Amino acid sequence: MEQQRRPGLTETLIVWALLAAVAVAAFATYSRLPPEELYHTSGTGIEAGASRVLVFLGYPVSIVAIALATIAAARLATRPAAVAAAVAAALCATIGAPGVIDQADLDARPVNALAGAGVALALALTLVALVREGVGQPPPFGRADLVRALGAVALLLVGLPWVFAELGFYVSDVPVLDRFFLAKEVVPSTGGEPSLHAVHLGRHHGMDGVLLAISALVLSRVPRQLASRWRAVALSSYLALMLVYGLANALQDLWTEQLVKRGTVSVKIPSLIRPDASWAWAAMVGATLLICLAVFRVGRVDPRQRGGTS
């Protein structure tokens, strides 16, 4: 019975595969392109690619890795696994320390290795759970999953400029898509920097937001599989915040690159990467609470509905 109440790893493996694909793309792009075509990085070749991947592991992967480690520990259901998940979360949380991620300098530094180690530990925990307990049977696909899938597709479509930039290309070089998105066009900078392409090549925090939001949507199938109600509530709350935070950052980057730089609007959305005492962050917290209330109300975190996987 206890075995049947453990969460499966299907959703976890999907998210790891998504993050790995982006890491490979970032490594290839930063290895082959000169730094002047990218954004606030230096160096060339394999070293530059590895440097950017390490920063990527810190942000945004470490944010997702906290949830992934929690799920893997629940699958194993042992005290050592719980301790390992707590250590992984603590290492990943170092990404929030001041100066660890600096938008003005995106080259890897020794401090970035802490969050990278947390991600590595979360991955190791997932692999141990996979070997010892198997993938498990995921819950059946339902109407809520259709909504999740449509949301993920919509996010990828909106994020096409960043997907192309991640691969080292401009979306505006593609016929038809150039009618919808700015990218290669050189426009005045909105931050006092020299004029840049509307969507520079390489990584964007808007793409990070898309990854966080999609990861939250996929992993939101897991909390109802957890045996412990308080852990289900905690994971649901964390995923709700991750979803709102991801959507907010994707919106902010999209708004700046596709509307402000186009001249469609003049009002700018401030950076939302770091928490601060602002109305924007108050709204994000409020939205998170509303999502949590809605989830709990429909019984997605309900002991009667928590059937596990073997």
C-alpha positions as CSV (number, residue, x, y, z in Angstrom):
1,M,0.0,0.0,0.0
2,E,2.8,2.4,0.9
3,Q,4.5,1.6,-2.4
4,Q,1.3,2.5,-4.2
5,R,1.1,5.9,-2.6
6,R,4.5,7.1,-3.9
7,P,4.6,9.5,-6.8
8,G,5.7,8.4,-10.2
9,L,8.7,9.9,-12.1
10,T,7.1,10.4,-15.5
11,E,6.6,14.1,-15.1
12,T,10.0,14.5,-13.4
13,L,11.8,12.8,-16.4
14,I,9.9,15.0,-18.9
15,V,11.1,18.1,-17.1
16,W,14.7,16.9,-16.8
17,A,14.7,16.1,-20.6
18,L,13.4,19.6,-21.3
19,L,16.1,21.3,-19.2
20,A,18.8,19.1,-20.7
21,A,17.7,20.0,-24.2
22,V,18.0,23.7,-23.4
23,A,21.4,23.2,-21.7
24,V,22.7,21.4,-24.9
25,A,21.4,24.3,-27.0
26,A,23.0,26.9,-24.8
27,F,26.4,25.0,-24.8
28,A,26.4,24.8,-28.6
29,T,25.3,28.5,-29.1
30,Y,27.8,30.0,-26.7
31,S,30.6,27.7,-27.9
32,R,30.2,28.7,-31.5
33,L,29.2,32.4,-31.4
34,P,31.6,35.3,-30.5
35,P,30.7,37.1,-27.3
36,E,29.8,40.4,-29.1
37,E,26.8,38.7,-30.6
38,L,25.6,37.5,-27.2
39,Y,24.8,39.4,-24.0
40,H,27.1,40.2,-21.1
41,T,29.4,37.3,-21.6
42,S,33.0,36.9,-22.6
43,G,35.2,34.1,-23.8
44,T,34.9,31.8,-26.7
45,G,34.7,28.1,-27.6
46,I,33.9,25.2,-25.3
47,E,34.9,27.2,-22.2
48,A,32.4,29.9,-22.9
49,G,29.7,27.2,-23.6
50,A,30.4,25.4,-20.3
51,S,30.4,28.7,-18.4
52,R,27.0,29.7,-19.7
53,V,25.6,26.2,-18.9
54,L,26.8,26.5,-15.3
55,V,25.0,29.8,-15.0
56,F,21.9,28.3,-16.5
57,L,22.0,25.5,-14.0
58,G,21.9,28.1,-11.3
59,Y,19.1,30.1,-12.9
60,P,16.6,28.9,-13.7
61,V,17.3,25.1,-13.3
62,S,18.0,25.3,-9.6
63,I,14.5,26.7,-9.0
64,V,13.0,23.7,-10.7
65,A,15.5,21.2,-9.2
66,I,14.1,21.9,-5.7
67,A,10.8,20.5,-6.8
68,L,12.4,17.6,-8.7
69,A,14.5,16.6,-5.6
70,T,11.4,16.7,-3.5
71,I,9.5,14.4,-5.8
72,A,12.4,11.9,-6.1
73,A,12.7,11.8,-2.3
74,A,9.0,11.1,-2.1
75,R,9.4,8.3,-4.6
76,L,12.2,6.7,-2.5
77,A,10.4,7.4,0.8
78,T,13.6,7.0,2.9
79,R,15.2,9.3,5.5
80,P,18.5,9.5,3.6
81,A,16.6,10.5,0.5
82,A,14.7,13.2,2.4
83,V,18.0,14.5,3.8
84,A,19.6,14.5,0.4
85,A,16.6,16.5,-1.0
86,A,17.0,19.0,1.8
87,V,20.7,19.5,1.1
88,A,19.9,19.8,-2.7
89,A,17.3,22.5,-1.9
90,A,19.7,24.4,0.4
91,L,22.4,24.4,-2.3
92,C,19.9,25.4,-5.0
93,A,18.6,28.2,-2.8
94,T,22.0,29.9,-2.9
95,I,21.0,31.3,-6.2
96,G,18.9,33.8,-4.4
97,A,21.9,35.3,-2.5
98,P,22.8,38.8,-3.6
99,G,25.3,38.9,-6.5
100,V,25.2,35.2,-7.4
101,I,23.3,36.0,-10.6
102,D,24.3,39.3,-12.1
103,Q,22.6,40.3,-15.3
104,A,25.5,42.6,-16.0
105,D,28.0,39.7,-15.9
106,L,26.8,36.3,-17.0
107,D,30.1,34.5,-16.9
108,A,30.3,31.7,-14.5
109,R,32.0,32.3,-11.1
110,P,33.0,29.9,-8.3
111,V,29.9,30.8,-6.3
112,N,27.7,29.5,-9.2
113,A,29.0,26.0,-8.4
114,L,26.9,25.8,-5.3
115,A,23.6,25.9,-7.1
116,G,25.2,23.6,-9.8
117,A,26.0,21.1,-7.1
118,G,22.4,21.3,-5.8
119,V,21.1,20.5,-9.3
120,A,23.6,17.6,-9.7
121,L,22.4,16.2,-6.4
122,A,18.7,16.5,-7.4
123,L,19.6,14.7,-10.7
124,A,21.4,12.0,-8.8
125,L,18.5,11.5,-6.5
126,T,16.2,11.2,-9.5
127,L,18.4,8.5,-11.0
128,V,18.6,6.6,-7.8
129,A,14.8,6.7,-7.5
130,L,14.5,5.6,-11.1
131,V,16.8,2.6,-10.6
132,R,15.4,1.5,-7.3
133,E,11.7,2.2,-7.7
134,G,11.2,2.4,-11.4
135,V,9.2,5.1,-13.3
136,G,5.9,4.2,-11.9
137,Q,2.5,4.4,-13.5
138,P,1.4,8.1,-14.1
139,P,-2.2,9.2,-13.5
140,P,-4.5,8.9,-16.4
141,F,-4.6,11.8,-18.8
142,G,-7.6,14.0,-18.0
143,R,-9.2,17.3,-19.0
144,A,-6.9,19.3,-16.8
145,D,-3.9,17.8,-18.6
146,L,-5.3,19.0,-21.9
147,V,-5.3,22.5,-20.4
148,R,-1.8,22.0,-19.3
149,A,-0.7,20.8,-22.7
150,L,-2.4,23.8,-24.5
151,G,-0.8,26.2,-22.0
152,A,2.7,24.7,-22.7
153,V,2.1,25.0,-26.5
154,A,1.0,28.6,-26.2
155,L,4.1,29.5,-24.1
156,L,6.4,27.9,-26.7
157,L,4.6,29.8,-29.5
158,V,4.9,33.1,-27.7
159,G,8.5,32.3,-26.8
160,L,9.6,31.5,-30.4
161,P,12.0,34.5,-30.5
162,W,13.8,33.1,-27.5
163,V,13.8,29.6,-28.8
164,F,15.5,30.7,-32.0
165,A,17.9,32.9,-30.0
166,E,18.7,30.0,-27.8
167,L,19.7,28.1,-30.9
168,G,21.8,31.1,-32.2
169,F,19.4,32.4,-34.8
170,Y,17.0,35.3,-35.3
171,V,13.3,34.5,-35.6
172,S,12.8,37.5,-37.9
173,D,15.0,35.8,-40.5
174,V,12.2,33.3,-41.0
175,P,9.5,34.2,-43.5
176,V,6.0,34.7,-42.0
177,L,7.4,34.7,-38.5
178,D,9.1,38.0,-39.3
179,R,5.6,39.6,-39.6
180,F,4.9,38.8,-35.9
181,F,8.2,39.2,-34.1
182,L,11.1,41.6,-33.9
183,A,14.5,40.1,-33.5
184,K,17.4,41.1,-35.7
185,E,16.3,44.7,-36.0
186,V,18.7,47.1,-34.1
187,V,16.7,49.3,-31.8
188,P,17.7,51.8,-29.1
189,S,18.4,50.1,-25.8
190,T,15.8,50.6,-23.0
191,G,18.3,50.3,-20.3
192,G,20.9,52.9,-21.2
193,E,23.2,50.4,-22.9
194,P,24.4,50.7,-26.5
195,S,21.7,49.9,-29.1
196,L,21.3,46.2,-29.6
197,H,19.3,43.8,-31.7
198,A,15.7,43.7,-30.5
199,V,16.2,40.0,-29.4
200,H,19.9,39.3,-28.9
201,L,21.2,35.8,-29.6
202,G,21.7,33.4,-26.7
203,R,19.7,33.0,-23.4
204,H,16.9,35.3,-22.3
205,H,15.2,35.5,-18.9
206,G,11.9,35.4,-20.9
207,M,12.9,31.9,-22.0
208,D,13.7,31.1,-18.4
209,G,10.2,32.2,-17.5
210,V,8.8,29.9,-20.2
211,L,10.8,27.0,-18.8
212,L,9.7,27.6,-15.3
213,A,6.1,27.9,-16.3
214,I,6.1,24.8,-18.4
215,S,7.9,22.8,-15.7
216,A,5.3,24.0,-13.1
217,L,2.5,22.9,-15.4
218,V,4.0,19.4,-16.0
219,L,4.9,18.8,-12.3
220,S,1.5,20.1,-11.1
221,R,0.2,16.5,-11.8
222,V,2.4,15.2,-9.0
223,P,1.1,16.7,-5.7
224,R,-2.1,14.6,-5.6
225,Q,0.1,11.5,-5.8
226,L,1.9,12.3,-2.5
227,A,1.0,10.3,0.6
228,S,1.5,13.3,2.9
229,R,-1.1,16.0,2.8
230,W,1.2,18.8,4.1
231,R,3.9,17.8,1.5
232,A,1.3,17.9,-1.2
233,V,0.1,21.4,-0.1
234,A,3.8,22.6,0.1
235,L,4.7,21.3,-3.3
236,S,1.5,22.7,-4.9
237,S,2.2,26.1,-3.4
238,Y,5.8,26.0,-4.6
239,L,4.7,25.1,-8.1
240,A,2.0,27.8,-8.1
241,L,4.6,30.4,-7.2
242,M,7.0,29.0,-9.9
243,L,4.2,29.2,-12.5
244,V,3.3,32.8,-11.6
245,Y,7.0,33.9,-11.4
246,G,7.8,32.2,-14.8
247,L,4.8,33.8,-16.5
248,A,5.6,37.2,-15.1
249,N,9.2,37.1,-16.3
250,A,8.1,35.9,-19.7
251,L,5.6,38.7,-20.0
252,Q,8.1,41.3,-18.9
253,D,10.7,40.3,-21.5
254,L,8.1,39.9,-24.2
255,W,6.6,43.3,-23.4
256,T,10.0,45.0,-23.6
257,E,11.3,43.3,-26.7
258,Q,8.1,43.1,-28.8
259,L,6.1,46.1,-27.7
260,V,8.4,48.8,-26.1
261,K,11.2,48.3,-28.7
262,R,8.6,48.3,-31.5
263,G,7.3,51.6,-30.2
264,T,3.8,50.2,-29.7
265,V,3.8,51.2,-26.0
266,S,6.0,53.4,-23.9
267,V,5.1,52.0,-20.5
268,K,7.8,49.6,-19.3
269,I,7.4,46.7,-16.9
270,P,10.2,46.7,-14.4
271,S,12.5,43.7,-13.9
272,L,10.8,40.9,-11.9
273,I,13.8,38.6,-11.6
274,R,14.6,39.3,-8.0
275,P,12.0,39.6,-5.2
276,D,11.4,43.1,-3.9
277,A,8.9,45.2,-2.0
278,S,6.8,46.3,-5.0
279,W,3.3,46.2,-6.3
280,A,4.3,43.8,-9.0
281,W,5.6,41.3,-6.5
282,A,2.6,41.8,-4.3
283,A,0.4,41.0,-7.3
284,M,2.5,37.9,-8.0
285,V,2.1,36.6,-4.5
286,G,-1.6,37.4,-4.6
287,A,-2.0,35.4,-7.9
288,T,-0.1,32.5,-6.3
289,L,-2.5,32.5,-3.4
290,L,-5.5,32.5,-5.7
291,I,-4.1,29.6,-7.7
292,C,-3.5,27.6,-4.5
293,L,-7.0,28.3,-3.3
294,A,-8.5,27.2,-6.6
295,V,-6.4,24.0,-6.6
296,F,-7.4,23.1,-3.1
297,R,-11.0,23.9,-3.7
298,V,-11.4,21.5,-6.6
299,G,-9.7,18.9,-4.5
300,R,-6.6,18.4,-6.5
301,V,-4.8,18.0,-3.2
302,D,-7.4,15.8,-1.6
303,P,-6.7,12.5,0.3
304,R,-9.6,10.9,-1.4
305,Q,-8.1,11.5,-4.9
306,R,-4.5,10.7,-4.0
307,G,-3.9,7.4,-5.7
308,G,-0.3,6.7,-6.1
309,T,1.8,4.8,-8.6
310,S,3.7,1.7,-8.3
